[in-house]
């Protein structure tokens, strides 16, 4: 959903992404109430995405016209109404887990993402006045959005790697529903285990070699007892 919202070619991925986000927020709402608000934002985004898709298929309105601009503005506002509570929810859960670094990252991404939506709305609102400068302004916002996307994806990945329910066994490895992902994960684990084994064996051999050299040195130069 993050990536295809920037795509110039519409593959209806924002609708699919909003549906997945809606399901995820519903599951997360039991841990923090901000995700309930995020659910409503995702639902509005899903509906507006469907309106946009219907317009592309049946030519309901001109995307460059007034109606198209209104739909774009509402879609941007609904995306903001989805993401801001998401970051607040991440912050709340991270505070409860004592993950201070995640708290700071969530606060940073909240500010950066809010600025992203403000810039997007500003460009949409003043685009008739910008004229030929509109593509340049849009490019600047586009590049800024790319930075936000990368930071947001990194934050979500860190949340997955650090946070877990209180009743979950931290040492139990999670298995994916997809066999190919499990195979890749097992292969990576096997490589890591081999690397650790090789490092331990290297340290052991190095220590044995050091002990052997010390023993040889003592054998060649035995300490003579001093006479009193």
C-alpha positions as CSV (number, residue, x, y, z in Angstrom):
1,X,0.0,0.0,0.0
2,X,2.9,2.4,0.8
3,X,4.7,1.6,-2.4
4,X,1.7,1.6,-4.8
5,X,0.4,4.8,-3.4
6,X,3.3,6.4,-5.2
7,X,3.0,4.4,-8.4
8,X,2.1,6.1,-11.6
9,X,0.4,2.9,-12.8
10,X,-2.7,1.8,-10.8
11,X,-2.8,-1.9,-9.9
12,X,-5.6,-1.6,-7.2
13,X,-2.9,-2.5,-4.7
14,X,-3.9,0.3,-2.4
15,X,-7.3,-1.4,-2.0
16,X,-5.7,-4.7,-1.2
17,X,-3.2,-3.0,1.1
18,X,-6.0,-1.2,2.9
19,X,-7.9,-4.4,3.4
20,X,-4.8,-6.1,4.9
21,X,-4.1,-3.0,7.1
22,X,-7.8,-3.1,8.3
23,X,-7.4,-6.7,9.4
24,X,-4.1,-6.0,11.1
25,X,-5.4,-3.0,13.0
26,X,-8.4,-5.1,14.1
27,X,-6.0,-7.7,15.6
28,X,-3.8,-5.0,17.2
29,X,-6.7,-3.1,18.7
30,X,-6.7,-5.5,21.7
31,X,-3.3,-4.2,22.6
32,X,-3.8,-0.4,22.1
33,X,-7.0,1.5,21.4
34,X,-5.3,3.8,18.9
35,X,-5.6,1.0,16.4
36,X,-9.4,1.3,16.5
37,X,-9.0,4.8,15.2
38,X,-6.6,3.6,12.6
39,X,-9.2,1.0,11.5
40,X,-11.7,3.8,10.7
41,X,-9.0,5.6,8.7
42,X,-8.2,2.4,6.8
43,X,-11.9,1.9,6.1
44,X,-12.3,5.4,4.7
45,X,-9.1,4.9,2.6
46,X,-10.5,1.6,1.3
47,X,-13.8,3.3,0.3
48,X,-12.0,6.2,-1.5
49,X,-9.7,3.8,-3.2
50,X,-12.7,1.9,-4.5
51,X,-14.2,5.2,-5.8
52,X,-10.9,5.9,-7.5
53,X,-10.8,2.5,-9.1
54,X,-14.4,2.7,-10.3
55,X,-13.6,6.1,-11.9
56,X,-10.7,4.6,-13.8
57,X,-12.8,1.7,-15.0
58,X,-16.0,3.5,-15.9
59,X,-14.8,7.1,-16.4
60,X,-17.1,8.5,-13.7
61,X,-15.2,11.8,-13.4
62,X,-12.1,13.6,-14.6
63,X,-9.2,12.8,-12.3
64,X,-7.7,16.2,-13.1
65,X,-11.0,18.0,-12.5
66,X,-12.5,19.4,-9.3
67,X,-14.1,16.1,-8.3
68,X,-10.9,14.3,-8.9
69,X,-9.0,16.8,-6.7
70,X,-11.6,16.4,-3.9
71,X,-11.3,12.6,-4.0
72,X,-7.5,12.9,-3.9
73,X,-7.6,15.3,-0.9
74,X,-10.0,13.1,1.0
75,X,-7.9,10.0,0.2
76,X,-4.8,11.8,1.5
77,X,-6.7,12.8,4.7
78,X,-7.9,9.3,5.2
79,X,-4.4,7.9,4.8
80,X,-3.2,10.4,7.4
81,X,-6.1,9.4,9.7
82,X,-4.9,5.8,9.4
83,X,-1.1,6.3,9.8
84,X,-1.0,8.9,12.6
85,X,-3.0,6.6,15.0
86,X,-0.9,3.7,13.9
87,X,2.3,5.4,15.1
88,X,0.6,6.4,18.3
89,X,-0.4,2.8,18.8
90,X,3.1,1.6,18.1
91,X,4.4,4.2,20.6
92,X,1.9,3.1,23.3
93,X,2.8,-0.6,22.9
94,X,6.5,0.2,22.9
95,X,6.2,2.3,26.1
96,X,4.5,-0.6,27.8
97,X,7.2,-3.0,26.6
98,X,10.0,-0.7,27.7
99,X,11.3,-0.4,24.1
100,X,12.6,3.2,24.4
101,X,14.3,3.2,21.0
102,X,11.0,2.1,19.3
103,X,9.2,4.9,21.1
104,X,11.6,7.5,19.7
105,X,11.4,6.0,16.2
106,X,7.6,6.0,16.3
107,X,7.6,9.6,17.4
108,X,10.1,10.6,14.7
109,X,8.1,8.8,11.9
110,X,4.9,10.3,13.2
111,X,6.3,13.8,12.7
112,X,7.9,13.0,9.3
113,X,4.7,11.3,8.0
114,X,2.5,14.2,9.2
115,X,4.8,16.6,7.3
116,X,4.5,14.3,4.3
117,X,0.7,14.6,4.2
118,X,0.8,18.3,4.8
119,X,3.1,18.8,1.8
120,X,0.9,16.5,-0.3
121,X,-2.2,18.4,0.6
122,X,-0.5,21.7,0.0
123,X,0.6,20.7,-3.5
124,X,-2.9,19.4,-4.3
125,X,-4.5,22.6,-3.1
126,X,-2.2,25.1,-4.9
127,X,-1.5,23.1,-8.0
128,X,-3.8,25.3,-10.1
129,X,-1.8,28.3,-9.0
130,X,1.6,26.6,-9.6
131,X,1.0,25.9,-13.3
132,X,4.1,24.6,-14.9
133,X,5.9,24.4,-11.6
134,X,3.5,21.7,-10.3
135,X,5.6,18.8,-11.6
136,X,8.7,20.1,-9.8
137,X,6.9,20.5,-6.5
138,X,5.4,17.0,-7.0
139,X,8.8,15.6,-7.6
140,X,10.1,17.1,-4.3
141,X,7.2,15.6,-2.4
142,X,7.6,12.3,-4.2
143,X,11.3,12.0,-3.1
144,X,10.3,13.0,0.5
145,X,7.6,10.3,0.5
146,X,10.2,7.7,-0.6
147,X,12.3,8.6,2.5
148,X,9.2,8.2,4.7
149,X,8.3,4.9,3.1
150,X,11.8,3.4,3.9
151,X,11.8,4.7,7.5
152,X,8.2,3.4,8.0
153,X,9.0,0.0,6.6
154,X,12.1,-0.2,8.8
155,X,10.0,0.7,11.9
156,X,7.4,-1.9,11.2
157,X,10.1,-4.5,10.7
158,X,11.8,-3.6,14.0
159,X,8.4,-3.8,15.7
160,X,8.0,-7.4,14.4
161,X,11.5,-8.3,15.5
162,X,11.3,-6.8,19.0
163,X,7.7,-6.8,20.3
164,X,5.7,-9.9,21.2
165,X,2.6,-10.6,23.4
166,X,3.3,-11.1,27.1
167,X,2.1,-14.8,27.0
168,X,4.3,-15.7,24.0
169,X,7.5,-17.7,24.3
170,X,10.3,-15.4,23.1
171,X,12.6,-18.4,22.4
172,X,10.1,-20.2,20.2
173,X,10.8,-19.5,16.5
174,X,7.8,-18.3,14.5
175,X,7.0,-20.2,11.4
176,X,5.5,-18.7,8.3
177,X,2.4,-19.9,6.5
178,X,4.5,-20.0,3.3
179,X,6.8,-23.0,2.9
180,X,9.3,-21.0,0.7
181,X,9.8,-18.5,3.5
182,X,10.4,-21.2,6.0
183,X,13.0,-22.8,3.7
184,X,14.8,-19.5,3.3
185,X,14.7,-18.9,7.0
186,X,16.0,-22.4,7.8
187,X,18.8,-22.0,5.2
188,X,19.9,-18.7,6.8
189,X,19.8,-20.2,10.3
190,X,21.9,-23.1,9.1
191,X,24.5,-20.6,7.7
192,X,24.5,-18.7,10.9
193,X,25.0,-21.9,13.0
194,X,27.9,-23.0,10.7
195,X,29.4,-19.5,11.1
196,X,29.2,-19.7,14.9
197,X,30.6,-23.3,14.9
198,X,33.5,-22.2,12.7
199,X,34.2,-19.2,14.9
200,X,34.2,-21.3,18.1
201,X,36.4,-23.9,16.5
202,X,38.9,-21.2,15.3
203,X,39.1,-19.8,18.8
204,X,39.7,-23.2,20.3
205,X,42.4,-24.0,17.8
206,X,44.0,-20.6,18.4
207,X,44.0,-21.1,22.1
208,X,45.5,-24.6,21.7
209,X,48.3,-23.2,19.4
210,X,49.0,-20.5,22.0
211,X,49.3,-23.1,24.8
212,X,51.6,-25.2,22.6
213,X,53.9,-22.4,21.9
214,X,54.1,-21.4,25.6
215,X,54.9,-25.0,26.5
216,X,57.6,-25.2,23.9
217,X,59.1,-21.9,25.1
218,X,59.2,-23.1,28.7
219,X,60.8,-26.4,27.5
220,X,63.6,-24.5,25.7
221,X,64.2,-22.0,28.4
222,X,63.6,-23.6,31.8
223,X,63.7,-21.3,34.8
224,X,66.9,-21.8,36.9
225,X,66.5,-21.7,40.6
226,X,68.5,-18.9,42.3
227,X,70.8,-19.9,45.1
228,X,70.2,-18.2,48.4
